[in-house]
Amino acid sequence: MIKLVNLKKEYDLIYHSLLKSMNKLHNESSYILNSDVKILEKKLALFKQSKYCVTCANGTDALILALKSLNLPSGSEVLVPAYSWISTASCVLINNLRIKFVDISRDDCCIDLNELKKKISKKTRAIIIAELYGNVIPSNYLRKICKQKNIYLIIDGAQSFGSYEQNDFYDIYTTSFFPAKSLGAFGDGGACFMNKIRFKKNIEYLRVNGQKEKYHSSILGINSRLDSMQAIVLLEKLKFYKSFIKKRYSAAKYYKKYIDVNLKEIQILLNFNQKINICTNFPILIKKRNLFISFMKDKGVEIGKNYPFPLTKQQTFKKFSNNFSFRNADYISKSIVTLPINPFITRKEQDYILNCLNEFNKTF
Ligand SMILES: Cc1ncc(COP(=O)(O)O)c(C=O)c1O
């Protein structure tokens, strides 16, 4: 079976040095927020070119903590994309804030900037952008609008850590180290990135039950720490991350070259014009999606379906869509699939997948 990701190969690569670090950790027996977590935070911040990084238990908590750290009055309006993973929107409700959905673009599945402009109101206090599949949004326009209107910008970068356009702009950027992400731990993990010390301090308190001083709860927080074991795994994987990104990108280009020539009618949803795209997934639109997924399964190829419903159609969020239509989110979610992509995929495997794709297209 050709799987979407190949985590065993990543494990094989770091196995020897990981054993050494694990031994050291067990000898020290310091399993929570140890020095490795601090080292990781420094290295991640350097990688992201942000001033600070604060790690936490997962990407969902990173969003909850990021939004909490802004100290917005309850009921403030937060703009979120109509199409993303659940956490992009749930963090707003968990923080007692109000969701206003914005449609996405049909080109890259990120928030549509023209729609965003129309939806901004006097009550808007923050915008959350989800950079899906590795695609990023040019920040110049966002910088202008956020500065002009005094709106905070949170970027949900669970799928874009390492992607880059130009002049990165955000108040807080969050990411996830879920195992299948481009930089994945051996369990859950997440992080927030920021350039203002105020946000760093707030999130550091919030992730340890609001303790500014040990045993003293000063603000209402949660327990959301990155385990030292996960930090060690991430430190090892980080050594290879730049080369992983190059390999993913090269595999994505290989798919694109073939599809552009032989399957012109298939739309690819990755942006190849940005400076760096980490290509967390290889999303395309396909007709007869369920048939395609079972066809590929019979051929021994795993296909992803993220995401089959927009947030605006989920039970939890339906009532916040105010019966507006989110045409692009609906359109994309009906026929999106993702093809296997990872740093270890071979050209032979890709040729096989492309041949199957071709066969499906001719047959159905
Ligand atoms: C866009 C997006 N946001 C947030 C998350 C949440 O991350 P986690 O699973 O680590 O909580 C994910 C993970 O799937 C994601 O893809």
The ligand as a Tripos MOL2 file, in Angstrom:
@<TRIPOS>MOLECULE
LIG
   16    16     1     0     0
SMALL
NO_CHARGES

@<TRIPOS>ATOM
      1 C1         -5.4500   23.6420    9.8150 C.3       1 LIG1
      2 C2         -5.3330   22.9520   11.1330 C.ar      1 LIG1
      3 N1         -5.5520   23.6450   12.2540 N.ar      1 LIG1
      4 C3         -5.4410   23.0870   13.4730 C.ar      1 LIG1
      5 C4         -5.1230   21.7580   13.6170 C.ar      1 LIG1
      6 C5         -5.1010   21.1590   14.9910 C.3       1 LIG1
      7 O1         -3.8960   20.5510   15.3450 O.3       1 LIG1
      8 P1         -3.8720   19.3610   16.4110 P.3       1 LIG1
      9 O2         -4.4100   18.1500   15.7810 O.co2     1 LIG1
     10 O3         -2.4170   19.2550   16.7620 O.co2     1 LIG1
     11 O4         -4.6910   19.8050   17.5920 O.co2     1 LIG1
     12 C6         -4.8800   20.9750   12.4790 C.ar      1 LIG1
     13 C7         -4.5450   19.5520   12.5920 C.2       1 LIG1
     14 O5         -5.0700   18.6940   11.9250 O.2       1 LIG1
     15 C8         -4.9970   21.5910   11.2040 C.ar      1 LIG1
     16 O6         -4.7790   20.8950   10.0670 O.3       1 LIG1
@<TRIPOS>BOND
     1     1     2 1
     2     2     3 ar
     3     2    15 ar
     4     3     4 ar
     5     4     5 ar
     6     5     6 1
     7     5    12 ar
     8     6     7 1
     9     7     8 1
    10     8     9 2
    11     8    10 1
    12     8    11 1
    13    12    13 1
    14    12    15 ar
    15    13    14 2
    16    15    16 1
@<TRIPOS>SUBSTRUCTURE
     1 LIG1         1 GROUP 0 **** ****
